[in-house]
């Protein structure tokens, strides 16, 4: 895992000032942390149900919009 993260490449700040990690960062980490991250490339593998199903459905609905 790299020590320095780069804004715009590894993360961005949302409208509430929270850091949002991007897919690139998650892929470099190599696993799902279970927090339900917006850009999780691992399909929320470690997120417990029923939240995992909700997040997957939300992702599909957003992609179809």
Backbone as CSV, one residue per row, in Angstrom:
resi,resn,N_x,N_y,N_z,CA_x,CA_y,CA_z,C_x,C_y,C_z
1,UNK,0.851,-1.183,0.000,0.000,0.000,0.000,0.891,1.238,0.000
2,UNK,0.562,2.155,-0.882,1.387,3.352,-0.933,1.061,4.281,0.230
3,UNK,2.026,5.033,0.643,1.884,5.894,1.810,1.193,7.217,1.492
4,UNK,1.465,7.772,0.320,0.893,9.067,-0.039,-0.229,8.878,-1.036
5,UNK,-1.385,9.450,-0.726,-2.500,9.402,-1.662,-2.584,10.742,-2.379
6,UNK,-3.033,10.705,-3.623,-3.048,11.897,-4.465,-4.495,12.291,-4.739
7,UNK,-4.828,13.536,-4.407,-6.179,14.029,-4.658,-6.453,14.015,-6.151
8,UNK,-7.629,13.541,-6.521,-8.012,13.448,-7.921,-7.614,12.133,-8.560
9,UNK,-6.636,11.467,-7.984,-6.191,10.165,-8.501,-6.630,9.040,-7.574
10,UNK,-6.463,9.239,-6.286,-6.827,8.240,-5.284,-8.088,8.610,-4.513
11,UNK,-8.422,9.876,-4.467,-9.575,10.335,-3.691,-10.012,11.716,-4.155
12,UNK,-11.190,12.119,-3.689,-11.673,13.492,-3.843,-12.475,13.836,-2.597
13,UNK,-12.768,15.099,-2.404,-13.610,15.536,-1.291,-15.002,15.815,-1.824
14,UNK,-16.028,15.257,-1.168,-17.395,15.496,-1.615,-17.900,16.844,-1.102
15,UNK,-19.166,17.135,-1.410,-19.744,18.434,-1.052,-19.826,18.658,0.455
16,UNK,-19.736,17.590,1.240,-19.745,17.704,2.704,-18.344,17.755,3.297
17,UNK,-17.321,17.747,2.429,-15.950,17.806,2.895,-15.364,16.463,3.298
18,UNK,-16.089,15.371,3.007,-15.596,14.040,3.348,-14.732,13.486,2.226
19,UNK,-13.697,12.749,2.588,-12.811,12.139,1.605,-13.488,10.889,1.036
20,UNK,-13.543,10.816,-0.296,-14.126,9.671,-0.995,-13.007,8.984,-1.762
21,UNK,-12.734,7.731,-1.408,-11.665,6.977,-2.056,-12.150,6.455,-3.401
22,UNK,-11.289,6.536,-4.396,-11.631,6.115,-5.750,-11.261,4.652,-5.988
23,UNK,-11.780,4.092,-7.079,-11.566,2.691,-7.410,-10.079,2.333,-7.455
24,UNK,-9.264,3.212,-8.002,-7.820,2.963,-8.092,-7.221,2.676,-6.712
25,UNK,-7.590,3.478,-5.727,-7.092,3.278,-4.369,-7.511,1.910,-3.837
26,UNK,-8.783,1.575,-4.036,-9.300,0.298,-3.537,-8.598,-0.883,-4.203
27,UNK,-8.367,-0.792,-5.505,-7.684,-1.876,-6.215,-6.262,-2.054,-5.704
28,UNK,-5.578,-0.955,-5.408,-4.226,-1.051,-4.863,-4.235,-1.666,-3.471
29,UNK,-5.281,-1.382,-2.685,-5.395,-1.979,-1.357,-5.641,-3.478,-1.501
30,UNK,-6.487,-3.862,-2.463,-6.646,-5.260,-2.801,-7.793,-6.014,-2.155
31,UNK,-8.626,-5.370,-1.379,-9.737,-6.070,-0.750,-10.825,-5.080,-0.345
32,UNK,-12.015,-5.603,-0.116,-13.140,-4.792,0.370,-12.998,-4.613,1.877
33,UNK,-13.106,-3.370,2.331,-12.960,-3.089,3.766,-14.263,-3.282,4.533
34,UNK,-15.393,-3.393,3.813,-16.674,-3.618,4.473,-17.415,-2.359,4.868
35,UNK,-16.899,-1.191,4.484,-17.549,0.072,4.844,-18.584,0.547,3.836
36,UNK,-18.731,-0.152,2.718,-19.700,0.254,1.709,-19.249,1.469,0.920
37,UNK,-17.976,1.532,0.617,-17.403,2.676,-0.105,-18.069,2.852,-1.470
38,UNK,-18.302,4.077,-1.846,-19.002,4.423,-3.081,-18.356,3.810,-4.311
39,UNK,-17.045,3.777,-4.382,-16.331,3.312,-5.563,-15.712,1.918,-5.372
40,UNK,-16.292,1.106,-4.514,-15.760,-0.234,-4.238,-15.800,-1.100,-5.492
41,UNK,-14.639,-1.587,-5.959,-14.615,-2.445,-7.145,-14.848,-3.923,-6.808
42,UNK,-15.060,-4.227,-5.545,-15.190,-5.614,-5.094,-16.638,-6.005,-4.801
43,UNK,-17.596,-5.235,-5.312,-19.028,-5.501,-5.126,-19.411,-5.661,-3.662
44,UNK,-18.777,-4.880,-2.801,-19.127,-4.820,-1.381,-19.053,-6.195,-0.712
45,UNK,-18.063,-7.003,-1.079,-17.925,-8.376,-0.585,-18.006,-8.510,0.933
46,UNK,-17.441,-7.573,1.668,-17.387,-7.695,3.133,-18.458,-6.882,3.855
47,UNK,-19.368,-6.268,3.111,-20.451,-5.499,3.726,-21.549,-6.480,4.130
48,UNK,-21.991,-6.437,5.379,-23.026,-7.378,5.824,-24.388,-7.082,5.176
49,UNK,-25.178,-8.134,5.035,-26.553,-7.993,4.559,-27.392,-7.384,5.680
50,UNK,-28.438,-6.656,5.386,-29.016,-6.380,4.078,-28.399,-5.161,3.382
51,UNK,-27.434,-4.527,4.024,-26.841,-3.317,3.438,-26.152,-3.610,2.107
52,UNK,-25.496,-4.768,2.002,-24.796,-5.115,0.758,-25.772,-5.143,-0.415
53,UNK,-26.906,-5.823,-0.246,-27.911,-5.896,-1.313,-28.431,-4.512,-1.668
54,UNK,-28.647,-3.685,-0.670,-29.114,-2.316,-0.905,-28.094,-1.534,-1.727
55,UNK,-26.819,-1.617,-1.370,-25.778,-0.892,-2.094,-25.627,-1.381,-3.527
56,UNK,-25.718,-2.696,-3.737,-25.630,-3.232,-5.087,-26.813,-2.773,-5.942
57,UNK,-27.997,-2.782,-5.359,-29.190,-2.317,-6.077,-29.080,-0.833,-6.394
58,UNK,-28.603,-0.063,-5.443,-28.425,1.379,-5.641,-27.429,1.637,-6.776
59,UNK,-26.355,0.865,-6.843,-25.347,1.018,-7.898,-25.971,0.732,-9.269
60,UNK,-26.774,-0.328,-9.370,-27.433,-0.666,-10.634,-28.396,0.439,-11.036
61,UNK,-29.178,0.928,-10.099,-30.149,1.982,-10.396,-29.462,3.260,-10.845
62,UNK,-28.328,3.602,-10.241,-27.577,4.793,-10.612,-26.990,4.638,-12.018
63,UNK,-26.510,3.446,-12.336,-25.920,3.201,-13.654,-26.982,3.254,-14.750
64,UNK,-28.222,2.890,-14.424,-29.297,2.891,-15.407,-29.964,4.250,-15.551
65,UNK,-29.594,5.200,-14.729,-30.213,6.541,-14.771,-29.618,7.408,-15.841
